[in-house]
Amino acid sequence: MKRLSLLLAVALGLAVTVSARSAVIECWFVEDAGGGKLAKKPAALLLRQGAESPPPRPDLAPERYLKVHDPAGALQAAFRRYPRDAPAPRCEMSLYVPLPASAKWLSGLTPEQSCPRALDGTWLMVSMSSPFLSLSSLLRPQSEPLPEPALITMATAVLTVFTHTPTPRIRMGQDALLDLSFAYVPLTPKAATSLVPGPPPFGLEWRRQHLGKGHLLLAVTPGLNGQVPAAQEGSVAFAAWDDDEPWGPWTGNGTFWLPAVQPSQEGTYLATVHLPYLQGQITLELAVQKPPKVALTPAPLVWAAPGEAPPELLCLVSHFYPSQGLEVEWELRGGPESRFQKAEGQRWLSALRHHSDGSVSLSAHLQPPPVTSEQHGARYACRVHHPSLPGLGRSAEVTLQVAGLSGPSLEDGIGLFLSAFLLLGLLKALSWAAAYLLATQNSTEKKTE
């Protein structure tokens, strides 16, 4: 199983980089203040363990200053890939009450009639979110804080669930691969347990939030012999424990695969790992993108006489998604100043045209002002910016040809002469061929007679 986990990690490209983030994560402790209001109090988590003493925090109550014991190493693993220069994740902490899962297909996880006494006491749920990490961890704090050298409370991370793809951006029609890792540390010592050694059965579900309701896409129960709902939309999960240690801790994988993603499948995804009376849940925001195609007409040349306006330019921006965030700029390159400048003239956009695959198209219009002979050879460009494109965007160009004051320029005259010469030669050749064929036909008819 460990080898399978390693191969899957390589396939997902989960390269590990050591992060130098601070050992202390600042949090907010959120609790019900009554009357439908929430109260927020400062808190902090000390994640890294070392020989040095924890720094004093007189600004925090001891029960909200936690030194986290992480036997499974899940919290450290979650932060290994965190960018060093990125802001710290948003962190919230709240009280948690162990309860059985409500879904019928998870009833096999809690055959007992009541919550076991081993789960009595205070529980805390910590949630962290950022563009680089989404994490949920259930902490079991000790009843009394440590008095020296700083007032701090020890807490054990029992169940931790996290993903390194909290905001996936998937190109339309491609597969979505959302990584999910979790770890579990059993509370019951092996000497006092009657359970079979080895990792326990668990339940995994992936849901998509729509109109305030969670639409179940996938449900799996490794280690349980029960019937689960059928998977939806071709989704698959790599759900298994990564190790078979007899008494833990254990790490697992619940990576989710959704094929050929379409715009209707974007939104909020909820991944939940169920253990008996314990649940860890994280949120992911999946966005679907499709870069636009850009074409500019008339192309490749546009003609105008000095003092006259070129014909209207049409820039077709086609088959992109989402419709939000699109920007169209008109540029003029070259001309008398031989540099880039913003193109002048009247401009407007058409209404969106919707396609059957969910993408949209529109056309951008530019009516340039009258030109001068010095602008001969300048280029009009339509540059498009969209969230699915790199920072410079994507562009299409046409070249401006300006006729001379008394007629076309020398280059234009040479081009017209060559075109006429070739056309005249082609006409003569066709006439000779027709005459030859006619003569041959007449000669054949005479011989027949």
Buried (B, 14 or more C-beta within 10 A) or exposed (E): EEEEBEEBBEEBEBEEEEBEBEBBBBBBBBEEEEEEEEEEEBBBBBBBEEEEEBEEBEEBBBBBBBBBBBEBBBBEBBBBBBEEEEEBBEBBBBEBEBEBBEBEBBBBBBEEEEBEEBBEEBBBBBBBBBEBBBBBBBBBBBEEBBEEEBBBBBBBBBBBBBBBBBEBBBBBEEEBBBBBBBBBBBBBEEEEEEEEEBBBBBBBBBBBBEEEEBBBBBBBBBBBEBEBEEBBBEBBBBBBBBBEEEBBBBBBBBBBBBEEBBBEBBBEBBBBBBBBBBBBBBBBBBBBBBBBBBEBBEEEEBBBBBEEBBEBBBBBBBBBBBBEEBEBBBBBBBBEEEEEEEBEBEBEEEEEEEEEEBBBBBBBBBBBEEBEBEBBBBBBBBBBBBBBBEEEBBBBBBBBBBBBEEEBBEEBEEEEEEEEEEEEEEEEEEEEEEEEEEEEEEEEEEEEE
